[in-house]
Amino acid sequence: MSFWNIKIYGIVQGVGFRPFVSRLAAACRIRGNVCNKGPYVEVNAQGSPEDLAAFREGLFAKAPERASILKIDVREAAADRDFPDFAIIESAKERGDIFVSPDIATCDRCRQELFDPANRRYLHPFINCTACGPRLTILEAMPYDRERTSMKEFPMCPACHEEYVTPDDRRYDAQPVCCNDCGPEVYVLGDEAVRREAAIKATRRVIASGGIAAIKGIGGFHLCCDATNEAAVARLRTLKHRPVKPFAIMMRDLAAVKASCRLEPGQEEMLTGHQKPILLLRRKPQAIFAPSVAPGNPKIGVMLPYTPLHMLIFDYPEDDAVIPAALVMTSGNPSGAPICHNDEEAREVLAPLCDIILSHNRRIRLRADDSVMDWFEGKPYMIRRSRGFAPLPFLVSGTKKGQVLGIGGELKNTFCLASNGLFYPSPYIGDMSDLRTVLALKDSIALMESLLENAPARVACDLHPRYNTTSVAKSLGLPLLTVQHHYAHILSCLAENDVQGPVIGVSFDGTGYGTDGTIWGGEILAASYERFERLGSIEPFVQAGGDRASREGWRIALALLLATHQKEEAQDLALRLQLANKQEFTAVAFMLEHHVNTVTSTSAGRLFDAVSALLGIRRVSTFEGEASMYLQFAAEAWEEQHAASARVLGTVTAQEAPLPGEGRFLLPTQALFAGLLQKRLQGEEPGALAYRFHAQLARLIARGCQKARQETGLTTVALSGGVFQNLLLLRLTKAQLEAQGFAVLLHSMIPPNDGGLCLGQAAAAIFQQEQ
C-alpha cells in the first residue's frame, strides 16, 4: 500500500473539482481525502501502486470540462495513518498562487431541468450545478466555499443539502446550489410584492408590448427590449442618449442566430460554449433585427442566453406573452459609468430609462460586463475581456518574483494584478471620466487583491499626469512607475504571446501622452520589457479644439489641409467638400495660426477621423471610434464589390524601399492624405478611396518596419493599439509584413485597445524592479 500527496494547480475551484476527485477515487479504489487550499487542491491518496497510477492519469484525462489544470505535483511519502474511505474535508487556506474561476454559463443539463415539469427546480431562475453558474461575481474571499460567497445568505433546504453531500450527485459540493424553496428570488423593483413567476411574466409582458426592461443578471443589469421592434429600439436610443453606437443582441437559440447571421468556422463553438461572449457576426440580408440596432454596421454583436433568468425571459410555459427570437441586451449604465449592480443604483440610474426593473436578492460582489470579441483568422480577437474570461491569468515566462498592480487605461479601464509569473486582468470597469467608475475601480481593486491574496509592492500607471487613473494610483501610497501609453500596448502583446522580446512594436491608436509632452498615437517602437525607443511615427500635425477634436474629424481634416495649402485655397476646398462652413473654418484657422487650444499630435486614430470626414463618411462621431469604424465599413463594402480592383490596390510586395533619413523616421501620411484629397476632387467614389487609404497605410507601416529592422536588426513585429481593432487594416498590414519576412505577433484574448493596457503596465512594473 502506497501513499501519495498530490497538489493540483489551475482553475480547480468552483468547477466541481473536489467532487470529481472523490468519484474518481472511488472508481480507482483510492482512500484518503481532498481539500481546497486556496492556491491549489490537495489530495492525500492511499492505494496500490497500480490504482494510484490510474488515479493520477484520470486527474488529467477526466477532469471536469470547466477545469483548467496547469500542473500536478506528486510526492510519495509515508502515510501517518490508514484512511478508512475517501472524503472531502474542510478547506484549509494557504498562501500561494490563486486561481479564481470566472462565471460559467448555464449548462445543457441544467437548462433541461429548468424546463422539465417533473424536476423540482422547474422554472427556478437560479438553477446551477458544479458545471455552471456564478463564481467570481458572488465571491467574497478564497477558498471558494459557500460561506465566502453571496449564497451564504441562503441556507440550503434539506433536499439541496442532501444533493450537496451525496458524492454521486451532480451538485455534490456545488457552492451556489439552491432551489425554489431555498434560493434567491426575483422581484419587480418598486413593487416588491410582485415576485417569482409573477415578476418574470410581468417583465415579459412589458417586452412583448414594446417596452423596455432592466434585468439583473450575473454581473450587473441589462437594458432589454424587442430587437425586432424599431419603435422600441429607437426609444431606447433616445432615452440612453446613444444615437448610433451598436446595441448587443441576445438571441433565443443557435437556430435563431443561424437564421440571421453568418457563422465562420469556430464561431459556433465559442457562441455555444460555457463562456458565451458577445460575438461580432456578419448579418444576413434577411436578418430580423430592427434598423436601429446597429445602423449601417455589417456586423451584429450577438450572444446566447447564459443564465436561467435569460432563458425564462425568452420562454415561460403557460404565458401568453410572445417574445421574439432577438432581444436588445445592452449594459445597464449611463454613458461612461460602470454597469449597475444593485437595487440602489438601478433605482437612481435605470428607472428613468425603462418601464420595469426585474431584480433579485443575490448580491453581486464584483461587477462583470459581457465580454465582446471579433474573429480573425479562425481565432477570437477580443474587444472587451470580462464575464467568462476574467480573472483567468496569463502566464509570462522569465518574470521576477513580486506582486504588482497595473492600474489600466483612462478609457475601457481594466486593471491587472500580477504575482510572480501570473497576470490576472480584471473584468471590464469602464471609462474613468465618471466619478462612479473611479469608485468602482477602487472597490474592485480592493476585492481582487483580497481574493488573489495580492499585496502589490508597486503600482504602474499611464504617463499622463492628469488622468484619474494616475490619481488613483498615487492615492495607494505605493512606489509608482509611469509607463508610456504606446509602450504599454506593445508590452501587453508581448505578455499575451509570452514572448520576451525585444520586438519592433507598431502601436496605433487615438491618443497617448508622449515622453516629449506631445500627443502620440501612430508609433513604431523598439521595445522590450525593460525599455523602449521611439524609432518612428506618422507625420505630426497640429490639431485644434482640445477634446472636441477627438469627436470632430473635420477639425483634423482642416488642419491637414491648412498644412499644405494657402488659407484661401484651403477654405475653398473645405467648403466644396462640405468639411466646414465659413465660420467653422475661420475659427479653426485662427486657433492653428495663433496656437490657441492646439496640440501637436501623431494620432493614427485622428488621421482615420480626418480621412472619414474628407470622404464624406463621418464628419463627427457620437461615440469613440465611430468615424474610423464607418471608414472601415465603406472600405470593406467596396472590397467585396470590387474584389479584382482591391487585389491590385492591396498588392503584397517584398520589394518596398525602406524609408530614408536619419533619426526618428516619419511615415509620409500627409502625402497619403493629399493623394486621397486629389482623387476625391476628381470624383473617385468614397468606398474606393477608403480601401485605398487602408492599403496604402498598411504599406507605409511595412516600410517603417523595414527601416526599423535596418536600424535594430529585429525581425519580429507586434501590432497593438485600438486602431488594430480594424480587421481590414490588421489583415493588410500582416500580409505586407509577412511578405517582407517579418514574424508578426497579434492579440487574441487580450484586447488591442486600451482594455489591454493594464497587462502591459503590470509587465513593466514586475520586469523593471530593481535587482
KAPE-V603785 format. One record per backbone hydrogen bond with DSSP energy under -1.0 kcal/mol. CO is the residue of the C=O (numbers start at 1). NH is the residue of the N-H. If there is no record, write none. Layout:
# KAPE-V603785
co/nh
CO/NH
CO/NH
This chain:
# KAPE-V603785
co/nh
2/47
3/77
4/45
5/75
6/43
7/73
8/41
9/70
9/71
10/12
11/68
16/20
17/21
18/22
19/23
20/24
21/25
22/26
23/27
24/28
25/30
31/46
32/87
33/44
34/89
35/42
36/92
37/39
37/94
40/37
41/8
42/35
43/6
44/33
45/4
46/31
47/2
48/52
49/53
50/54
51/55
52/56
53/57
54/58
55/59
56/60
57/61
58/62
64/67
68/11
71/9
73/7
75/5
85/32
87/34
104/133
107/111
108/112
109/113
110/114
111/115
113/116
114/123
116/119
119/122
121/124
124/127
129/132
133/104
135/138
136/139
137/365
137/366
138/150
143/145
145/148
146/149
148/140
148/141
149/152
150/153
151/154
157/161
158/162
159/163
160/164
161/165
163/166
164/173
166/169
169/172
170/130
171/174
174/177
179/183
185/361
186/196
187/359
188/191
191/194
193/195
194/188
195/198
196/200
197/201
198/202
199/203
200/204
201/205
202/206
203/207
204/208
205/209
206/211
207/210
212/355
213/224
214/358
215/222
219/368
220/217
221/332
222/215
223/330
224/213
225/328
226/229
227/290
229/233
230/234
231/235
232/236
233/237
234/238
235/239
236/240
237/242
248/329
249/303
250/327
253/257
254/258
255/259
256/260
257/261
260/284
264/267
266/270
267/271
268/272
274/105
278/373
279/302
281/300
282/262
284/287
290/293
293/247
294/297
298/283
300/281
301/249
302/279
303/251
306/106
307/311
308/312
309/313
310/314
311/315
316/319
325/252
326/227
327/250
328/225
330/223
331/333
332/340
334/337
340/221
342/346
343/347
344/348
345/349
346/350
346/351
350/353
356/214
357/189
358/216
359/187
369/387
371/278
372/383
372/384
373/280
374/381
376/379
379/376
381/374
384/372
386/389
386/390
389/392
394/423
402/420
403/457
404/418
405/460
406/416
410/432
413/429
413/430
415/426
416/406
417/424
418/404
419/422
421/396
422/419
423/394
424/417
430/413
431/434
434/438
435/439
436/440
437/441
438/442
439/443
440/444
441/445
442/446
443/447
444/448
445/449
446/450
447/451
448/452
449/454
458/405
459/481
460/407
461/483
467/471
468/472
469/473
470/474
471/475
474/477
479/459
481/461
484/488
485/489
486/490
487/491
488/492
489/493
490/494
491/495
492/496
493/497
494/499
503/527
504/718
505/525
506/720
507/523
508/723
509/605
512/520
514/517
518/514
519/602
520/512
521/509
522/538
523/507
524/535
524/536
525/505
526/533
527/503
531/528
533/526
535/665
536/524
537/667
541/601
543/599
545/548
546/549
547/550
548/551
548/552
551/621
552/555
553/557
554/558
555/559
556/560
557/561
558/562
559/563
561/564
561/565
566/570
567/571
568/572
569/573
570/574
571/575
572/576
573/577
574/579
581/585
582/586
583/587
584/588
585/589
586/590
587/591
588/592
589/593
590/594
591/596
597/545
599/543
600/519
601/541
603/607
604/608
605/609
606/610
607/611
608/612
609/613
610/614
611/615
612/617
613/616
619/554
623/626
625/629
626/630
627/631
628/632
629/633
630/634
631/635
632/636
633/637
634/638
635/639
636/640
637/641
638/642
642/646
643/647
644/648
645/649
646/650
648/651
665/537
667/539
667/669
668/672
669/673
670/674
671/675
672/676
673/677
674/678
675/679
676/680
677/681
678/682
679/684
680/683
685/689
686/690
687/691
688/692
689/693
690/694
691/695
692/696
693/697
694/698
695/699
696/700
697/701
698/702
699/703
700/704
701/705
702/706
703/707
704/708
705/709
706/710
707/711
708/712
709/713
715/743
716/504
717/745
718/506
720/508
721/724
722/725
723/726
725/727
726/730
727/731
728/732
729/733
730/734
731/735
732/736
733/737
734/738
735/739
737/742
738/741
743/717
745/719
748/382
752/721
753/756
754/757
756/760
757/761
758/762
759/763
760/764
761/765
762/766
763/767
764/768
